[in-house]
């Protein structure tokens, strides 16, 4: 049977094969992860439809695929071997192999990969080799039947010590799991090495949206600082009891800021609004996006109807989104919509920043590192755990007065958390 790319949502036209988790000829079980397809917004998993064997891969890592395009062939049943391995001799195997290699060619070159000194290399690999000045003869491929991929070429070039002859065979190693290939092979012998790699679809999409946000909105940022003493004391006092009551859920800082943001948004509805052409859309609900950093880029899952959730429910949703983001299982519906966004750069040590709007939203709250500083309280200098807050907003809709008052409202609720529950 055919293994097809997923059916992409209407807003997505194509994706890229990010990684194959199974190799041709490898037996798999039903629902085993076969491949990851990366789109502009999320990584979508392709799983095995049944117990059986992955016969051949038609789309290599890095190849572009369209919705429901065939990317591999699969045979159901246990112990099946790939057709390319059933020949009686070298000639039979070579003949069986050619169609698979032809179909695995890159989209912009549908011809089958050619052989150079009995080595099979994809067109993309040959192009990279030519640009790098390295011969295909010197590279050992890691693809099917020794096929040389462009990643093999890049790694081979990176692994050559300074002064090594390019005619010396170089063993290309498989990709290191969890590591950015563009950072592999940095020379330790003093050679100045550069790497040129294409952006991932997600990174390119993030870059495009951030530039559009700056071009299409009159973005401005206002700052304030907040004393975290009372929230820290509350967490310390009730953490153990909170976890026992809520099945191990830890009480974090984000739930306080999310609830405080909801209460502030109720008072300043323009910060919860969006601009659609010449219209202003005021949202009568509070779907708060929480920025989550992943290896592939920033994603913003949405906590929906946050005004109706308890602190424990908010923490549970945020933790669940964090797990999904780290495992690459974030779905498009998890990130759709959103009326306001919170970004916590403080977890990485950031002291101050100007967060960028998440269009079409008109406001984003930036949280930063908590640091003990000397402050004046009732005429005395005391040490307090302080955090800088930043609100970036669209000045086309939100006036400076509203932005400042919105931030002051959040400051007041964090410094006196009882006001959140009492809606004061």
Secondary structure by P-SEA (a helix, b strand, c coil): ccccccccccccccccccccccccccccccccccbbbbcccbbbbbbbcccccccccccccccccccccccccccccccccccccccccaaaaaaaaaaaaaaaccccccccccccccbbbcaaaaaaaaaacccccccccccccccccaaaaaaaaaacccccccccbbbbbccccccccccccccccccbbbbbbcccaaaaaaaaaaaaaaaccbbbbbbccccaaaaaaaaaacaaaaaaacccccccaaaaaaaaaaaaaaacccccccccccbbbbbcccbbbbbbbccccbbbbbbcccccccaaaaaaaaaaaaaaaaaccccccccccccbbbbbcccccccbbbbbbcccccbbbbbbbbbbbbbbcccbbbbcbbbbbbbbbccccccaaaaaaaaaaaaaaaaccccccccc
